[in-house]
């Protein structure tokens, strides 16, 4: 937007004042944030054994966005999720080693946060088993957690945890965290941020 004041028109004066206060709108500012979704359901992925002979140990390589794949590894009833240009690349990222202490699993929908057609973070809902809260049949009741993970360029790692039960607007909080925190987050140096009200899911997630 190029601002040319036209002092003989009230509209022109308003435009001039607007431009003086805020400056021209840059291309970067004009690129709005948005979300698109992919699936990690087994039918949408290439599923293989983890190779250690354990029945519940599997690896799913799932199509992502912008040439990225999503690597979901399950072992001992715990999952990890990483992203990369290939299975090998994703397996080397910090996110591939980001286990939770309790049993855990993810839902099958991945939300990709985008700007200018480029993904910079993913958001996923996790279920963290709570062994101190059992159902009538003796099974641990899972607690919902949203996990924000940063994407390349740079390393892939967990950035923020949002307790989905403790925050009625958890999805909005997670998107805001992705938009504002993910790209500048330094994996291995910065601590994962707990955003919003904390609850049982966050407490369980922080156990190692």
C-alpha positions as CSV (number, residue, x, y, z in Angstrom):
1,X,0.0,0.0,0.0
2,X,1.6,3.3,-1.1
3,X,0.3,6.3,0.8
4,X,-0.1,9.6,-1.1
5,X,-1.8,12.3,1.1
6,X,-4.5,14.3,-0.7
7,X,-5.0,17.2,1.7
8,X,-8.0,18.5,-0.2
9,X,-10.0,15.4,0.6
10,X,-11.0,14.2,4.0
11,X,-10.4,10.6,3.0
12,X,-6.9,11.5,1.8
13,X,-6.2,13.1,5.2
14,X,-7.4,10.0,7.0
15,X,-5.1,7.8,4.8
16,X,-2.2,10.1,5.5
17,X,-2.7,9.9,9.2
18,X,-3.1,6.1,9.0
19,X,0.2,5.8,7.1
20,X,2.0,8.1,9.4
21,X,1.0,6.1,12.4
22,X,1.5,2.6,11.0
23,X,3.7,2.9,8.0
24,X,3.1,1.0,4.8
25,X,1.8,-2.6,5.0
26,X,4.7,-4.9,4.2
27,X,4.3,-8.2,2.2
28,X,5.2,-10.2,5.4
29,X,2.4,-8.5,7.4
30,X,-0.1,-9.1,4.6
31,X,0.6,-12.9,4.8
32,X,-2.0,-14.2,7.2
33,X,-1.6,-17.3,9.4
34,X,-3.7,-20.3,8.7
35,X,-4.1,-24.0,9.3
36,X,-4.4,-27.1,7.1
37,X,-4.7,-30.7,8.2
38,X,-3.3,-34.1,7.4
39,X,-3.9,-37.6,8.8
40,X,-1.6,-40.1,10.6
41,X,-4.3,-42.8,10.4
42,X,-2.7,-46.2,9.4
43,X,-4.6,-46.2,6.2
44,X,-3.0,-42.9,5.2
45,X,0.5,-43.9,6.0
46,X,3.2,-46.5,5.3
47,X,3.2,-48.8,8.4
48,X,6.2,-50.9,9.2
49,X,7.5,-52.8,12.3
50,X,10.0,-51.1,14.5
51,X,12.2,-54.2,14.1
52,X,12.5,-55.3,17.7
53,X,10.0,-58.1,17.7
54,X,7.5,-56.4,20.0
55,X,4.0,-56.7,18.7
56,X,2.9,-53.1,19.6
57,X,6.1,-51.5,18.2
58,X,5.3,-49.8,14.9
59,X,6.5,-47.0,12.7
60,X,4.1,-44.9,10.5
61,X,5.5,-42.7,7.8
62,X,2.7,-40.3,6.8
63,X,2.5,-37.6,4.1
64,X,2.7,-34.0,5.4
65,X,2.9,-30.7,3.7
66,X,5.6,-28.8,1.7
67,X,7.6,-32.0,1.1
68,X,7.7,-33.0,4.8
69,X,6.7,-36.3,6.2
70,X,5.4,-37.2,9.7
71,X,7.1,-40.0,11.5
72,X,5.0,-41.7,14.3
73,X,6.9,-44.3,16.3
74,X,5.2,-46.4,18.9
75,X,7.0,-48.6,21.4
76,X,5.9,-49.8,24.9
77,X,2.6,-48.0,24.5
78,X,4.3,-44.7,24.1
79,X,4.5,-42.6,20.9
80,X,6.8,-40.0,19.5
81,X,6.1,-37.8,16.6
82,X,8.7,-36.1,14.4
83,X,8.8,-34.4,11.0
84,X,11.5,-34.2,8.3
85,X,12.2,-34.4,4.6
86,X,12.6,-38.2,5.0
87,X,12.1,-40.9,7.5
88,X,15.8,-40.9,8.3
89,X,15.9,-37.1,8.7
90,X,12.8,-37.1,11.0
91,X,14.3,-39.9,13.1
92,X,17.3,-37.7,13.9
93,X,15.3,-34.8,15.2
94,X,14.9,-34.1,19.0
95,X,11.2,-34.7,18.6
96,X,11.8,-38.3,17.7
97,X,13.2,-38.8,21.3
98,X,10.5,-36.8,23.1
99,X,8.9,-39.5,25.1
100,X,6.4,-38.9,27.9
101,X,6.8,-41.0,31.0
102,X,3.2,-42.3,31.2
103,X,1.7,-44.3,28.4
104,X,0.7,-41.9,25.6
105,X,-0.7,-41.7,22.1
106,X,-1.7,-39.1,19.6
107,X,-4.9,-38.5,17.7
108,X,-4.8,-39.0,14.0
109,X,-5.1,-35.4,12.9
110,X,-2.2,-33.1,12.5
111,X,-2.8,-29.3,12.3
112,X,-0.1,-27.5,10.2
113,X,0.3,-23.8,11.0
114,X,1.1,-21.9,7.8
115,X,2.2,-18.5,6.7
116,X,2.7,-17.6,3.1
117,X,2.1,-21.2,2.1
118,X,4.9,-22.5,4.3
119,X,4.4,-24.6,7.4
120,X,6.4,-23.6,10.5
121,X,4.7,-25.7,13.3
122,X,2.4,-28.6,13.9
123,X,-0.2,-29.0,16.6
124,X,-1.4,-32.4,17.8
125,X,-3.7,-33.6,20.5
126,X,-2.1,-36.3,22.8
127,X,-3.7,-38.6,25.3
128,X,-1.6,-39.1,28.5
129,X,-2.5,-42.0,30.6
130,X,-3.2,-41.2,34.3
131,X,-2.6,-44.3,36.4
132,X,-4.0,-42.6,39.5
133,X,-7.4,-42.1,37.8
134,X,-8.9,-45.3,36.6
135,X,-12.2,-46.2,35.0
136,X,-14.6,-48.8,36.3
137,X,-12.8,-51.5,34.4
138,X,-9.4,-50.5,35.9
139,X,-8.0,-48.7,32.8
140,X,-6.1,-45.4,33.3
141,X,-8.2,-42.5,32.1
142,X,-6.3,-40.5,29.5
143,X,-5.8,-36.7,29.9
144,X,-5.8,-34.5,26.8
145,X,-2.8,-32.4,26.0
146,X,-2.1,-30.2,22.9
147,X,1.6,-30.3,21.8
148,X,3.1,-27.6,19.6
149,X,6.1,-28.7,17.6
150,X,8.4,-26.4,15.6
151,X,9.4,-27.4,12.0
152,X,12.5,-26.7,9.8
153,X,14.4,-24.7,9.0
154,X,16.2,-25.5,12.3
155,X,15.5,-28.5,14.5
156,X,12.2,-30.2,15.1
157,X,11.2,-30.3,18.8
158,X,8.3,-29.7,21.3
159,X,7.8,-26.0,21.9
160,X,4.7,-25.7,24.1
161,X,2.2,-27.8,26.0
162,X,-1.4,-26.7,26.5
163,X,-3.7,-28.6,28.9
164,X,-6.8,-29.3,26.8
165,X,-9.1,-30.0,29.8
166,X,-8.0,-27.0,31.9
167,X,-8.4,-24.5,29.0
168,X,-11.8,-24.1,27.2
169,X,-10.0,-22.3,24.4
170,X,-7.0,-24.7,24.2
171,X,-7.0,-24.8,20.4
172,X,-6.8,-21.0,20.1
173,X,-4.0,-21.0,22.7
174,X,-2.0,-23.6,20.8
175,X,-2.3,-21.7,17.6
176,X,-1.2,-18.5,19.2
177,X,1.7,-20.3,20.8
178,X,2.7,-21.8,17.4
179,X,2.5,-18.4,15.7
180,X,4.4,-16.4,18.3
181,X,6.9,-18.9,19.8
182,X,7.7,-21.7,17.4
183,X,10.0,-20.1,14.8
184,X,12.3,-18.5,17.4
185,X,12.4,-21.4,19.8
186,X,15.9,-23.0,20.2
187,X,15.7,-26.7,20.6
188,X,18.0,-28.0,23.4
189,X,18.4,-24.5,24.8
190,X,14.9,-23.2,25.5
191,X,12.6,-25.0,27.9
192,X,9.2,-26.2,26.6
193,X,6.6,-23.6,27.6
194,X,3.5,-24.4,29.6
195,X,0.9,-22.0,28.2
196,X,-2.5,-21.3,29.6
197,X,-3.9,-22.9,32.8
198,X,-2.0,-25.9,34.0
199,X,-3.8,-29.2,34.7
200,X,-3.3,-32.9,35.2
201,X,-2.2,-33.5,31.6
202,X,0.6,-31.0,31.9
203,X,1.6,-32.5,35.2
204,X,1.8,-36.0,33.7
205,X,3.6,-34.7,30.6
206,X,6.4,-33.2,32.6
207,X,7.2,-36.5,34.3
208,X,10.2,-38.2,32.8
